[in-house]
Amino acid sequence: MDFAHDARTTELIAELTAFMDEFVYPAEPVLAAQLADPTREAWSVPPVVGELRAAAKARGLWNLFFTEKHSLPGEPGAGLTNLQYAPLAELTGRSVLLAPPALNCAAPDTGNMELLAQFGTPAQRERWLRPLLDGEIRSAFAMTEPDVASSDATNITTRIERDGDEYVVNGRKWYITGAMNPDCKVLIVMGKTDPAAETHRQQSMVLVPRDTPGVQVLRGMRVFGYPDDDHGGHAEILFEDVRVPAANLIGEEGGGFAIAQARLGPGRVHHCMRALGIAERALELTCRRVASRVAFGRPLADQGVVQDWIAEARVRIEQARLLVLKTAWLMDTVGNRGAHTEIQAIKIAVPSTVEWILDKAVQAHGAAGVSQDTPLAQLWAGNRTLRLADGPDEVHKRSLARRELRKYR
């Protein structure tokens, strides 16, 4: 395993670092002011994000996530490997509310674009993938439901029933990221087409334009009190007799569970890559804070407990980064299935590691750490959701344990 940066990665790191310094970090207070503007259209993307997107696109810092595996003729994408993308995604995590959407590398659009590239028909890619890659529209992935334990995707109760040349969708979804955004034009909906089939062949996925009759966006969900409206929020959606053409089926009937796993794997990796950037930003804020504050006659930086936090944070970041890089390298060399163990391992390890570092950063900042005057409280709330998003810790641990035990049975 060789994790050294090649020439292209080194060049992109330098370009992205300069972009972050010149455009992204200075835009953070602008974003905060625009989100607080009472005249802003609810759930709309703040204007500063559009300005950053134009600047990023002009510099070729666009769709960096769209790896060589997914790149299609004539589609705008960087064509990087996962290993090349990893340090770039980490950099975007340092300003996670601004940089990923500025580069068109934000969830859930990234996973939806990869899904359409891998499983979509030419017509589906032309109608939805191309405008997503161009940044003209946004999308959402409707899988989680409020009335069942969605950690087990086979529990999903939403029905997708064939009726002639159409599919009819009925069900309720929630925490559907990005669906409150007025620019969200399409939902990828997972539901059951054949409840009598084998357990993992009951589900299918269909493309549902957001303005289809019967699609009712009921409310925006909060996350630890935060509306998360900077990127389009999380919606609760009711589907009542929603009709879409049969051509909107993604893949084949009964293929929804497998498609979901193919989509969620890379998404988990991207989350973890960005989370490392969050950890680095939190550690930087901690070091600056404790170096400038005095308590009991000594700088906080001289206190043994604070030094222990800082040393432990650095060790944990380096450990997590190596595991992420190994996972990216395996995805490039043996494929996502071959990297299954490592994908699950980083999904378990990285969010909890970053949560610990953010917790210590909040503690070092005292009251300021839980206020709106630093990004730490919101970063903690967002990162804490990663221990649930794309599968909770316990599901990944269960799967990993079974795989280990299989060797001895």
ZAGUVEX-310444 format. One record per residue: residue in three letters; x, y, z of N, C-alpha, C in turn. Coordinates in steps of 0.001 Angstrom, whole numbers, plus 500000, padded with zeros to 6 digits. Layout:
alaXYZXYZXYZ ...
This chain:
met500842498808500000500000500000500000500882501248500000 asp500643502091499027501404503332498906500414504494498904 phe500452505281499977499497506382500109500121507725499749 ala501294507702499144501930508963498752501098509649497671 his501059510978497731500296511735496744501033511756495414 asp500301511439494344500902511563493023500883513030492600 ala501446513302491431501604514692490997500256515405490869 arg499259514700490333497963515341490145497305515672491485 thr497395514725492433496806514968493748497492516131494439 thr498813516170494358499566517264494981499148518610494396 glu498975518641493082498557519880492424497158520293492865 leu496238519322492948494870519635493345494794520059494808 ile495606519453495658495642519856497067496049521326497174 ala497069521707496422497530523102496456496444524046495942 glu495784523647494852494743524500494282493549524618495231 leu493166523507495835492016523526496736492346524283498023 thr493556524117498531493968524855499729493902526357499474 ala494376526777498322494323528199497970492881528670497837 phe492026527843497261490610528196497110489947528326498478 met490268527423499387489706527498500727490134528790501420 asp491420529113501302491948530309501970491373531594501372 glu491256531620500051490843532852499379489333533053499385 phe488586531960499284487143532093499093486298531496500229 val486624530286500651485709529559501530485728530097502959 tyr486904530134503587486952530588504975486413532012505139 pro486763532954504243486186534295504379484664534314504203 ala484116533291503550482666533264503306481879532707504484 glu482551532136505470481833531525506597480969532538507361 pro481479533724507723480584534689508383479490535205507461 val479756535239506170478729535653505212477596534626505200 leu477950533347505215476938532292505262476073532437506509 ala476716532661507649475962532794508896474978533956508820 ala475417535073508259474541536243508149473386535976507196 gln473646535302506082472588535034505109471581534021505648 leu472050533042506413471120532085507008470211532758508032 ala470734533791508689469954534496509709469058535584509132 asp469162535850507845468385536913507210466897536544507210 pro466045537324507879464617536974507956463888537056506619 thr464478537700505621463819537821504318464180536668503381 arg465071535789503812465513534682502960464389533685502746 glu464267533170501520463289532117501236463646530879502040 ala462662530318502706462905529171503565463574528034502801 trp464616527476503404465320526298502922466100526521501633 ser466119527737501136466856528002499902468352528047500178 val469132527782499160470582527826499299471017529283499375 pro471778529673500390472216531068500514473009531514499291 pro472896532775498886473576533259497674475080533028497676 val475712533082498845477167532926498893477593531558498378 val476741530552498546477082529221498036477144529238496512 gly476189529923495877476209530041494422477453530760493927 glu477872531782494652479085532501494270480307531595494366 leu480367530804495414481486529880495568481465528795494492 arg480272528332494141480166527295493105480690527817491774 ala480363529060491446480859529641490198482376529749490221 ala482926530158491365484385530289491476485064528931491405 ala484471527916492030485057526577492008485015525979490604 lys483894526148489936483765525599488583484769526259487636 ala484970527564487787485915528281486926487345527788487124 arg487627527241488312488981526760488607489133525254488409 gly488100524614487908488172523167487676488051522339488936 leu487645522961490032487468522242491299486008521820491407 trp485594520916490565484185520594490380484010519094490212 asn483054518522490919482770517085490827484009516233491088 leu484821516638492036486032515879492327485716514470492802 phe484553514269493401484154512958493907483893511960492781 phe483603512461491586483133511610490485484333510850489934 thr484611509705490526485847508982490274485885508395488866 glu487054507896488512487239507315487190486296506137486954 lys485892505471488036484970504339487916483619504784487375 his483171505998487776481850506465487400481847507401486205 ser483012507913485824483057508908484763482490508346483464 leu481704509165482791481061508777481547481492509724480439 pro481512509250479193481885510137478088480999511372478051 gly481626512522477997480894513771477898480349514301479205 glu480552513568480322480055514028481615481166514761482357 pro480875515919482950481906516659483675482269515971484981 gly483521515599485126483989514961486348485493514929486361 ala486057514794487548487509514853487676488175513545487269 gly487445512429487365488025511144487011489136510709487936 leu489060511094489206490070510725490181489811509322490721 thr490805508761491379490596507545492153490112507936493538 asn489624506958494289489213507231495662490396507702496500 leu491569507118496254492756507511497013493162508941496691 gln493003509357495448493298510737495093492290511702495703 tyr491045511283495768489994512157496278490050512329497792 ala490564511335498512490515511335499976491075512614500608 pro492295513053500279492807514277500928492050515529500504 leu491442515508499328490654516651498875489345516731499654 ala488708515588499848487478515562500638487762515994502069 glu488907515578502596489270515993503950489399517510504035 leu490003518100503045490130519564503036488759520233503050 thr487819519713502282486485520315502262485801520182503615 gly486131519130504363485538518941505680485920520025506667 arg486994520740506398487415521819507298486407522965507302 ser485623523089506246484507524042506212483325523302505606 val482793522371506374481899521356505822480554521926505376 leu480161523097505877478899523676505445479010524392504099 leu480229524738503715480421525529502499481177524789501401 ala482298524186501741483175523650500694482557522501499894 pro481956521478500530481381520396499713480332520878498711 pro479342521696499124478400522173498099479051523095497085 ala480077523845497480480750524737496534481404523956495405 leu481878522743495706482569521917494718481633520889494065 asn480323520980494379479347519988493918479727518590494410 cys480221518543495632480668517288496238479948517036497560 ala478685517447497651477936517316498895476930516180498805 ala476744515505499941475674514521500045474339515263500151 pro473260514650499666473152513313499096473364513265497581 asp473651514425496975473766514459495517474888513575495002 thr476002513527495745477121512712495275476704511249495119 gly476079510710496166475651509314496087474602509086495019 asn473712510043494845472679509903493817473277509948492418 met474286510798492241474943510855490932475680509559490638 glu476356509018491636477043507739491440476045506633491126 leu474908506657491809473881505648491569473366505726490138 leu473068506937489675472566507095488311473623506711487281 ala474878507034487563475952506674486637476097505165486524 gln475901504464487639476117503022487662474890502233487218 phe473696502708487591472499501907487362471458502575486463 gly471603503866486197470595504571485417470634504221483942 thr469489504342483285469425504157481836469982505406481164 pro470314505325479880470768506535479182469779507691479303 ala468483507400479225467477508455479334467459509046480746 gln467582508204481758467619508692483139468853509545483392 arg469973509126482847471210509903483037471110511250482335 glu470501511254481162470384512514480424469457513490481151 arg468344512971481684467373513857482315467822514328483701 trp468475513445484490468760513777485878470247513882486201 leu471061512969485678472478512986486037473190514210485474 arg472927514507484214473635515638483607473365516952484341 pro472103517325484628471898518578485371472445518533486800 leu472493517336487399473103517229488725474604517480488650 leu475253516904487653476689517122487479477004518572487147 asp476090519223486444476284520632486099475917521572487251 gly475334521024488322474945521842489458473685522649489237 glu472880522246488259471667523001487939470504522635488851 ile470509521419489404469432520957490278470051520245491473 arg469209519927492450469613519095493582468679517887493634 ser468991516932494528468239515687494595468171515203496036 ala467396514124496254467283513537497584467129512025497447 phe467436511319498537467386509861498563466410509460499663 ala465243508942499274464154508665500215464137507192500575 met464766506874501707464855505488502150464312505322503573 thr464741506167504497464394506014505908462922506308506168 glu462319505512507072460911505672507417460735505828508918 pro459705506581509343459520506827510776458877505688511545 asp458164504801510874457355503808511577458001502431511681 val459206502283511137459896500992511228461356501249511590 ala462044500213512044463477500306512327464220500270510998 ser464542501440510494465125501525509163466589501114509132 ser467174500820510302468519500253510307468528498909509590 asp467369498274509518467177497061508721466322497448507523 ala466977497646506373466281498177505200465176497253504698 thr465212495969505095464147495066504654462830495372505354 asn462856496219506382461627496598507090460785497616506332 ile461369498240505339460700499349504652459295498942504203 thr458325499822504468456930499496504177456357500250502987 thr457029501288502507456540502017501340456321501046500186 arg455182501160499522454849500265498415455056500958497073 ile455634500223496150455793500654494760455145499566493909 glu453950499851493391453162498829492706453006499167491235 arg453177498149490397453035498326488953451556498416488583 asp451239499403487761449882499559487243449997499964485780 gly449978498983484903450149499257483485451510499815483185 asp451552500983482590452813501617482227453337502550483319 glu452787502408484528453198503284485621453504502474486878 tyr454218503132487797454358502643489162453631503609490080 val452961503061491101452227503868492072452933503735493420 val453284504871494001454052504898495250453165505377496381 asn453168504616497492452454504997498702453331504700499916 gly453491505706500784454301505502501975454725506814502585 arg455486506724503674455948507917504381457432507763504682 lys458196508802504381459634508832504613459971510034505491 trp461113509948506184461548511133506919463063511203507000 tyr463531512366507461464958512696507447465540512481506046 ile464821512996505062465242512888503677466055514141503352 thr467359513990503390468276515120503303468151515837501963 gly468052517160502056468023518003500866466660518213500260 ala465652517491500737464345517532500075463572518811500351 met463972519588501349463311520870501593463799521950500638 asn464927521723500021465553522697499131464671522939497902 pro464342524185497598463539524458496395464202523969495111 asp465523523801495123466226523317493935466197521801493812 cys465663521111494826465553519651494756464450519296493764 lys464829518648492689463869518363491609463502516884491497 val464290515983492127464000514564491967464331513815493249 leu463483512826493552463682511954494705463922510537494200 ile464930509886494745465124508459494498464456507735495659 val463375507018495373462532506436496411462695504919496422 met462923504384497630463030502935497795461777502407498473 gly461204501361497898460010500748498460459882499312498001 lys458827498654498448458631497242498129457736497091496900 thr458257496333495933457459495991494762456853494595494887 asp457477493720495697456972492349495834457226491857497262 pro456285492105498184456478491673499574456576490168499741 ala456179489410498736456215487957498844457540487372498362 ala458398488188497791459675487697497263460655487408498392 glu461785486822498013462864486601498980463228487938499628 thr463626487905500891463735489107501723464481490244501047 his465605489947500420466427490999499833466109491265498364 arg464986490704497893464550490951496524463160491586496487 gln462716492084497621461387492693497681461391494156497266 gln462556494801497361462628496256497227463051496677495820 ser462581497861495433462984498462494166463149499964494390 met463729500638493402463895502087493464463310502725492217 val462652503877492427462100504632491306462477506099491462 leu462551506783490337462786508219490301461442508938490343 val461278509819491319460028510550491490460325512048491436 pro459937512730490369460087514192490368459375514783491581 arg460013515754492214459481516300493473458120516960493292 asp457826517443492085456545518127491866455448517181491380 thr455678515872491471454667514904491052453451514996491980 pro452222514989491440451023515004492291451050513856493291 gly450718514170494538450716513166495597451945513201496476 val452996513903496037454186514063496873453941515244497806 gln453843514968499092453553516005500083454734516139501047 val455427517258500949456517517537501887455881518103503145 leu455849517309504219455095517661505413455809518675506288 arg457106518525506477457843519416507370459338519180507229 gly460097520151507721461529519992507830461879519484509211 met462741518476509292463125517893510567464339518629511142 arg464380518750512464465525519372513119466502518309513604 val467764518715513750468823517830514242469412518459515497 phe469092517884516651469508518466517931469129519945518007 gly467977520280517467467508521656517510467924522507516333 tyr468884522034515540469331522800514372468436522473513179 pro468018523492512420467180523222511250467950522615510089 asp469297522714510128470123522199509030469615522700507683 asp469287524000507613468705524538506391469742525130505458 asp471028524971505784472055525523504923472175524748503611 his471797523478503608471943522666502396470629522059501929 gly469537522473502522468253521974502052467496521145503047 gly468006521052504269467254520437505347466991518955505201 his466180518444506123465779517032506137464256517001506196 ala463637516384505223462183516466505096461480515198505559 glu460253515394506044459312514283506174458364514379504985 ile458206513275504264457457513293502998456417512177502996 leu455226512525502584454153511550502410453924511339500915 phe453883510074500497453592509715499110452204509071499086 glu451258509731498423449895509218498330449514509035496865 asp449430507785496446449059507459495062449879508270494067 val451159508275494283452080509002493407452381508136492193 arg452085508656491014452258507876489787453445508400488974 val454309507466488585455442507812487728455524506779486611 pro456107507142485468456229506177484372457058504960484777 ala456740503828484222457497502604484508458968502774484132 ala459244503655483183460626503913482772461441504574483877 asn460785505015484962461499505629486079462075504613487047 leu461814503321486803462436502279487620463945502314487414 ile464694502257488501466159502197488426466590500736488481 gly467326500299487489467739498894487444466560498000487157 glu466437496938487945465355495989487742464508495890488999 glu463297495385488848462466495130490018463177494118490919 gly463150494384492215463819493508493175465290493832493381 gly465795494818492637467210495156492762467495496299493709 gly466468496809494389466630498002495203467589497846496366 phe467544496694497039468422496499498201469880496498497768 ala470183495790496691471567495736496211472040497114495744 ile471158497859495070471518499198494615471791500104495818 ala470963499968496858471162500780498060472535500521498676 gln472924499269498739474234498953499326475359499509498461 ala475188499429497142476209499979496246476313501487496395 arg475177502146496648475187503591496821475766503997498164 leu475389503303499234475741503737500581477217503513500906 gly477845502513500287479252502240500582480163503429500327 pro480215503939499096481039505124498831480601506330499646 gly479301506463499900478816507577500704479398507552502101 arg479483506359502683480078506232504013481531506690504002 val482240506327502950483650506706502848483786508217502720 his482957508838501887483015510292501717482729511009503030 his481734510526503776481437511121505076482673511081505976 cys483347509947505986484500509788506869485676510646506407 met485867510768505105486924511639504590486703513075505057 arg485480513560504888485173514928505302485273515086506815 ala484879514051507548484906514129509006486325514321509526 leu487315513793508837488705514027509241489047515511509169 gly488518516194508164488732517631508064488068518370509214 ile486884517899509622486217518483510788487090518323512016 ala487672517140512180488531516883513335489751517791513328 glu490352517969512160491534518842512075491158520284512419 arg490008520734511930489572522104512231489303522245513732 ala488676521247514330488381521297515763489660521318516591 leu490637520530516201491908520507516926492625521843516795 glu492581522420515598493189523731515395492529524784516278 leu491206524792516328490496525745517169490835525538518645 thr490959524279519039491314523974520426492687524532520774 cys493661524275519918495027524732520188495096526255520267 arg494405526925519360494410528389519387493737528904520658 arg492671528254521064491939528686522251492783528530523516 val493347527346523717494060527092524970495372527867525040 ala495909528259523890497135529057523894496866530501524276 ser495594530936524157495267532335524390494508532584525695 arg494199531523526441493401531662527655494219531281528891 val494030532042529960494747531805531216493737531467532297 ala494008530410533064493176530037534202494087529604535350 phe493817530109536534494608529780537724496088530097537521 gly496309531243536835497661531751536701498512531113535625 arg497923530218534828498693529527533780497855529434532509 pro498504529492531352497751529255530113497102527869530150 leu495914527779529590495263526463529521496148525442528816 ala496966525919527870497840525006527129498866524333528019 asp499129524891529211500094524285530127499463523263531054 gln498156523178531035497474522222531910497638520802531357 gly497980519883532221498240518508531792497051517857531119 val495855518103531641494682517465531052494446517967529630 val494707519256529398494527519817528058495569519251527101 gln496794519130527566497835518540526727497505517088526378 asp496892516394527329496477515011527069495421514972525963 trp494456515903526019493445515970524952494103516166523588 ile495029517098523527495642517456522248496461516301521696 ala497244515675522551498048514539522094497160513390521640 glu496125513115522420495222512018522082494484512309520774 ala494100513571520577493414513938519343494300513710518133 arg495569514114518226496470513916517096496644512434516785 val496811511619517811496971510172517594495729509599516921 arg494566509980517428493329509421516884493090509858515436 ile493417511096515124493266511559513740494162510760512811 glu495420510570513205496354509841512338495915508394512150 gln495435507773513205494947506395513079493753506326512134 ala492815507241512316491606507236511488491954507511510030 arg492870508449509804493236508785508428493854507576507716 leu494718506855508391495342505685507761494295504640507390 leu493296504455508246492246503485507940491401503956506760 val491144505246506691490388505788505560491175505618504265 leu492458505918504304493287505776503105493381504316502662 lys493516503413503611493535501990503255492220501597502583 thr491117502089503116489807501777502543489697502314501121 ala490133503555500919490092504146499577490965503343498612 trp492131502953499062493051502171498218492436500827497847 leu491784500166498802491143498892498514489984499061497532 met489205500116497689488109500362496753488641500529495334 asp489801501153495205490410501344493889490982500048493325 thr491515499192494199492267498028493723491451496737493668 val490546496547494634489770495295494642488267495555494599 gly487860496825494556486442497154494446485767497322495793 asn484567497870495742483832498157496975483521496900497776 arg483208495809497085482902494571497795484138494055498533 gly485281494168497895486512493726498540486920494597499707 ala486402495824499740486719496755500831485603496819501862 his484708495845501829483519495909502675483870496006504156 thr484808495189504605485196495207506020485733496569506417 glu486604497132505594487208498418505920486195499559505854 ile485261499489504895484218500517504818483415500530506114 gln483052499351506599482314499288507851483180499749509024 ala484461499392508989485349499757510091485500501270510223 ile485667501967509089485820503424509201484506504083509592 lys483381503494509164482091504052509545481868503934511052 ile482438502906511673482373502755513126483364503694513811 ala484583503722513305485679504380514019485706505891513851 val485508506382512631485760507799512365484739508723513039 pro483426508517512882482499509448513543482681509504515060 ser482921508363515696483104508382517154484408509072517524 thr485443508897516707486705509593516944486521511101516848 val485844511525515797485636512960515595484714513520516674 glu483740512735517083482858513168518170483664513439519438 trp484611512562519761485451512736520951486274514025520835 ile486843514263519674487678515461519479486831516725519565 leu485637516701518969484744517856519057484303518108520496 asp484059517033521232483660517181522622484751517892523428 lys486000517514523208487105518159523923487285519602523457 ala487015519862522189487103521233521685486045522113522342 val484835521581522467483772522315523156484186522585524595 gln484733521575525256485140521730526654486216522803526788 ala487148522832525864488231523815525916487713525231525711 his486609525376524988486050526696524712485057527139525783 gly484700526251526692483753526626527729482403526997527145 ala481804528063527684480477528473527222480467528800525739 ala481579529338525235481641529669523810481480528430522945 gly481891527284523450481826526053522672480423525572522393 val479470525960523253478088525533523022477252526660522423 ser477878527788522144477167528945521599477228528949520081 gln476588529964519510476644530137518061477884530916517625 asp478737531293518569479913532093518234481079531269517718 thr481005529963517834481986529080517200481199528028516417 pro481826527351515473481099526327514706480997524992515436 leu481557524899516649481740523596517283480432522891517623 ala479461523623518164478210522973518567477483522392517359 gln477423523167516285476757522662515085477535521514514460 leu478864521598514477479678520503513958479451519236514777 trp479356519383516097479105518212516944477762517586516588 ala476721518425516468475391517912516157475390517189514813 gly476024517794513812476070517163512498476861515873512503 asn478013515886513170478843514686513203478166513552513980 arg477434513906515031476762512865515827475774512084514976 thr475172512740513991474219512030513135474904510980512272 leu476217511114512046476928510138511215476967508758511858 arg476755508707513167476706507397513817475363506710513580 leu474451507405512893473165506845512491473026506786510974 ala473499507840510297473336507934508849474064506802508136 asp473454506309507061474040505215506272474300503973507118 gly473474503767508126473575502591508982474190502921510332 pro473506502597511433474033502889512762475238502014513113 asp476004502483514089477209501757514511476914500281514750 glu475803500020515434475521498657515878475331497694514711 val474754498180513603474558497326512433475907496959511819 his476789497944511717478111497677511146478928496755512056 lys478817496944513363479541496069514291479013494642514211 arg477702494504514100477095493170513976477623492468512740 ser477670493184511630478147492582510387479624492225510468 leu480409493126511029481844492858511157482104491666512061 ala481391491601513167481583490488514095481240489158513433 arg480156489136512694479775487901511998480842487480510998 arg481441488459510317482472488118509350483713487561510040 glu484050488108511171485196487590511925484911486195512462 leu483738486003513017483386484708513594483325483613512535 arg482970484005511319482860483029510232484177482301509990 lys485280482966510275486598482345510065486845481157511000 tyr486106481133512106486379480119513131485258479103513258 arg484307479152512342483182478218512410483254477222511275 
